[in-house]
Amino acid sequence: MYIQAVTLFGEMFRSITEHGVTGRALQRGLWQFDAVNPRQFADNKLGYIDDRPFGGGPGMIMMAEPLQAAIHAAKSQQNGRVIYLSPQGAPLTHRKAAELAKLDGLILVCGRYEGIDERLLTSSIDEEISIGDFVVSGGELPAMMLMDAVLRLIPGVLGDADSAGQDSFANGLLDCPHYTRPIEFQGMAVPAVLRSGNHALIAEWRLEQALRRTLLRRPDLLAERELTPEESRLLRKIRQEERD
Ligand SMILES: CC(C)(C)c1cccc(C(=O)NCC2(NC(=O)c3cccc4nocc34)CCCCC2)c1
């Protein structure tokens, strides 16, 4: 997959191109990255890419032309889907990430200042996606969150040694509790079942814990999920226990 980011701060993306699973996958050629800076497309000598908002108000707005020229330059390299990371976007979900992971390329447009000229959305953006309902300073960190979620779903990016296959969210539930050595930590022991060696019992315990946590903390995730017969049985048991 070829990912290009239209951004004033291309250096920020080193945090995923040079580290961890995504960094290794880039080195292995499983994906490619380029940053495209709108400032190099500003037609004035001084590289202005932002200006004051019509109608007044605080801050500056990113001008449409340099952004459009940057997107155009990116599109000359690939026919990728143009996504504007935006608070007005559709919430990013696992399902959306899986959809994007099937594409050949993405062009991620990152806003700064107070936002971008609305006419760019009409002329050059295919889709707006949001990573959540909180204020951030720019679209770069949201873009990197999207990239990480998408890249993990590309075959080969996660070696089978990684936990992706068992990714808690891959099955739509919150994660079960995890433990490692020492067996006793500050007076707290590891649940005996996890040291029993009985893998069927361990799998059932983990599923029950994930269901209990999801029911208690994120019932909304349960609402939209098909349950296997075993999950339904465990959920009935949990609901009964919560009532007692
Ligand atoms: C109601 C709500 C969500 C709190 C909100 C409402 C109005 C503005 C913002 C906000 O943060 N404006 C700043 C801005 N944010 C983002 O880019 C952004 C924010 C959140 C999730 C995102 N996912 O992708 C991009 C995202 C960065 C600078 C350029 C203008 C956009 C927030």
The ligand as an SDF file (V2000), in Angstrom:
LIG
                    3D

 32 35  0  0  0  0  0  0  0  0999 V2000
  -16.4910   18.2380   18.6630 C   0  0  0  0  0  0  0  0  0  0  0  0
  -14.9990   18.1050   18.5480 C   0  0  0  0  0  0  0  0  0  0  0  0
  -14.6560   16.7840   17.8760 C   0  0  0  0  0  0  0  0  0  0  0  0
  -14.3660   18.1150   19.9440 C   0  0  0  0  0  0  0  0  0  0  0  0
  -14.3910   19.2320   17.7320 C   0  0  0  0  0  0  0  0  0  0  0  0
  -15.2030   20.2430   17.1970 C   0  0  0  0  0  0  0  0  0  0  0  0
  -14.6220   21.2560   16.4490 C   0  0  0  0  0  0  0  0  0  0  0  0
  -13.2280   21.2650   16.2140 C   0  0  0  0  0  0  0  0  0  0  0  0
  -12.4410   20.2560   16.7530 C   0  0  0  0  0  0  0  0  0  0  0  0
  -10.9690   20.2160   16.5360 C   0  0  0  0  0  0  0  0  0  0  0  0
  -10.2790   19.4500   17.1470 O   0  0  0  0  0  0  0  0  0  0  0  0
  -10.4670   21.0850   15.6080 N   0  0  0  0  0  0  0  0  0  0  0  0
   -9.0410   21.1160   15.3170 C   0  0  0  0  0  0  0  0  0  0  0  0
   -8.6810   20.1260   14.2180 C   0  0  0  0  0  0  0  0  0  0  0  0
   -9.1110   18.8170   14.6730 N   0  0  0  0  0  0  0  0  0  0  0  0
   -8.9360   17.6660   13.9740 C   0  0  0  0  0  0  0  0  0  0  0  0
   -8.3340   17.5950   12.9370 O   0  0  0  0  0  0  0  0  0  0  0  0
   -9.5920   16.4430   14.5760 C   0  0  0  0  0  0  0  0  0  0  0  0
  -10.2510   16.5140   15.8050 C   0  0  0  0  0  0  0  0  0  0  0  0
  -10.8560   15.3690   16.3380 C   0  0  0  0  0  0  0  0  0  0  0  0
  -10.8390   14.1220   15.6930 C   0  0  0  0  0  0  0  0  0  0  0  0
  -10.1670   14.0690   14.4640 C   0  0  0  0  0  0  0  0  0  0  0  0
   -9.9870   13.0200   13.6240 N   0  0  0  0  0  0  0  0  0  0  0  0
   -9.2860   13.4600   12.5650 O   0  0  0  0  0  0  0  0  0  0  0  0
   -9.0070   14.7700   12.6960 C   0  0  0  0  0  0  0  0  0  0  0  0
   -9.5490   15.1910   13.8980 C   0  0  0  0  0  0  0  0  0  0  0  0
   -7.1790   20.1700   13.9910 C   0  0  0  0  0  0  0  0  0  0  0  0
   -6.7160   21.5050   13.3670 C   0  0  0  0  0  0  0  0  0  0  0  0
   -7.4430   21.7590   12.0510 C   0  0  0  0  0  0  0  0  0  0  0  0
   -8.9420   21.7810   12.2920 C   0  0  0  0  0  0  0  0  0  0  0  0
   -9.4080   20.4560   12.9090 C   0  0  0  0  0  0  0  0  0  0  0  0
  -13.0160   19.2430   17.5190 C   0  0  0  0  0  0  0  0  0  0  0  0
  1  2  1  0
  2  3  1  0
  2  4  1  0
  2  5  1  0
  5  6  1  0
  5 32  2  0
  6  7  2  0
  7  8  1  0
  8  9  2  0
  9 10  1  0
  9 32  1  0
 10 11  2  0
 10 12  1  0
 12 13  1  0
 13 14  1  0
 14 15  1  0
 14 27  1  0
 14 31  1  0
 15 16  1  0
 16 17  2  0
 16 18  1  0
 18 19  2  0
 18 26  1  0
 19 20  1  0
 20 21  2  0
 21 22  1  0
 22 23  2  0
 22 26  1  0
 23 24  1  0
 24 25  1  0
 25 26  2  0
 27 28  1  0
 28 29  1  0
 29 30  1  0
 30 31  1  0
M  END
$$$$
